[in-house]
Amino acid sequence: MLIVGNKVTSFSDEAIIKQYCKRNDLSLLELIPYDENIKKADALGKSIMNFSQKSKGMLAVKKICKKIVNLSHC
């Protein structure tokens, strides 16, 4: 099982998620920061894939996709 932290707004959020994963022996795949661009895309009913390619949240989602593809080739 792989964990993705979502809507991360601070180093404190990040630490809490990492501690939780460590305490429960879970693998953290990635952290997605809170991103207004993702919120806007959602409100407009648009895919984030077609909305803002350079936003911090989108860059994190792209990293997740690459990691998942690499896992499937193992």
Sine and cosine of phi, psi and omega as CSV:
sin_phi,cos_phi,sin_psi,cos_psi,sin_omega,cos_omega
0.00,0.00,0.69,-0.72,0.02,-1.00
-0.89,-0.46,0.63,-0.78,-0.05,-1.00
-0.95,-0.32,0.65,-0.76,0.13,-0.99
-0.85,-0.52,0.84,-0.54,0.09,-1.00
-1.00,0.09,0.73,-0.69,-0.10,-1.00
-0.85,-0.53,0.52,-0.85,0.04,-1.00
0.86,0.51,0.66,0.75,0.01,-1.00
-0.96,0.28,0.82,-0.57,-0.08,-1.00
-0.92,-0.39,-0.18,0.98,-0.08,-1.00
-0.40,-0.92,0.20,-0.98,0.09,-1.00
-0.90,0.44,-0.50,0.87,0.05,-1.00
-0.90,0.43,-0.72,0.70,0.07,-1.00
-0.84,0.55,-0.73,0.68,-0.02,-1.00
-0.86,0.51,-0.71,0.70,-0.01,-1.00
-0.89,0.45,-0.66,0.75,0.00,-1.00
-0.89,0.46,-0.70,0.71,-0.01,-1.00
-0.91,0.42,-0.71,0.71,0.01,-1.00
-0.89,0.45,-0.67,0.74,0.03,-1.00
-0.89,0.45,-0.68,0.73,0.02,-1.00
-0.86,0.51,-0.72,0.69,0.00,-1.00
-0.89,0.46,-0.69,0.72,0.00,-1.00
-0.90,0.44,-0.71,0.70,-0.03,-1.00
-0.89,0.45,-0.52,0.85,-0.06,-1.00
-0.96,-0.28,0.24,0.97,0.04,-1.00
0.80,0.60,0.75,0.66,0.01,-1.00
-0.92,-0.38,0.54,-0.84,0.01,-1.00
-1.00,-0.04,0.84,-0.55,0.03,-1.00
-1.00,0.05,0.89,-0.45,-0.01,-1.00
-0.98,0.20,-0.73,0.68,-0.05,-1.00
-0.19,-0.98,0.31,-0.95,0.11,-0.99
-0.91,-0.42,0.76,-0.65,0.05,-1.00
-0.97,-0.24,0.87,-0.49,0.01,-1.00
-0.95,0.31,0.44,-0.90,0.13,-0.99
-0.86,0.51,0.69,-0.72,-0.09,-1.00
-0.59,-0.81,0.89,-0.46,0.02,-1.00
-0.86,0.52,-0.52,0.86,0.01,-1.00
-0.89,0.45,-0.62,0.79,0.04,-1.00
-0.93,0.37,-0.64,0.77,0.04,-1.00
-0.88,0.48,-0.69,0.72,0.02,-1.00
-0.90,0.43,-0.70,0.71,0.01,-1.00
-0.86,0.50,-0.69,0.72,0.00,-1.00
-0.88,0.47,-0.70,0.71,-0.01,-1.00
-0.89,0.45,-0.52,0.85,0.01,-1.00
-1.00,0.03,-0.04,1.00,-0.01,-1.00
0.95,0.31,0.43,0.90,-0.02,-1.00
-0.97,-0.25,0.48,-0.88,0.09,-1.00
-0.95,0.31,0.65,-0.76,0.06,-1.00
-0.91,0.42,-0.38,0.92,0.01,-1.00
-0.90,0.43,-0.42,0.91,-0.03,-1.00
-0.93,-0.38,0.24,0.97,-0.13,-0.99
-0.94,-0.34,-0.86,0.51,-0.07,-1.00
-0.58,-0.82,1.00,-0.08,-0.09,-1.00
-0.94,0.35,-0.35,0.94,-0.09,-1.00
-0.97,-0.25,0.02,1.00,-0.02,-1.00
-0.94,0.33,0.40,-0.91,-0.03,-1.00
-0.87,0.50,-0.65,0.76,0.02,-1.00
-0.91,0.42,-0.67,0.74,0.00,-1.00
-0.91,0.41,-0.64,0.77,0.04,-1.00
-0.88,0.47,-0.61,0.79,0.05,-1.00
-0.92,0.40,-0.65,0.76,0.02,-1.00
-0.90,0.44,-0.65,0.76,0.05,-1.00
-0.88,0.47,-0.64,0.77,0.05,-1.00
-0.89,0.46,-0.64,0.76,0.03,-1.00
-0.88,0.47,-0.72,0.69,0.00,-1.00
-0.85,0.53,-0.72,0.70,0.00,-1.00
-0.89,0.46,-0.66,0.75,0.00,-1.00
-0.91,0.42,-0.66,0.75,0.00,-1.00
-0.91,0.42,-0.68,0.73,0.04,-1.00
-0.87,0.49,-0.69,0.72,0.02,-1.00
-0.90,0.44,-0.59,0.81,0.03,-1.00
-0.91,0.41,-0.59,0.81,-0.07,-1.00
-0.95,0.30,-0.26,0.97,0.02,-1.00
-1.00,-0.06,0.03,1.00,-0.03,-1.00
-0.98,0.21,0.00,0.00,0.00,0.00
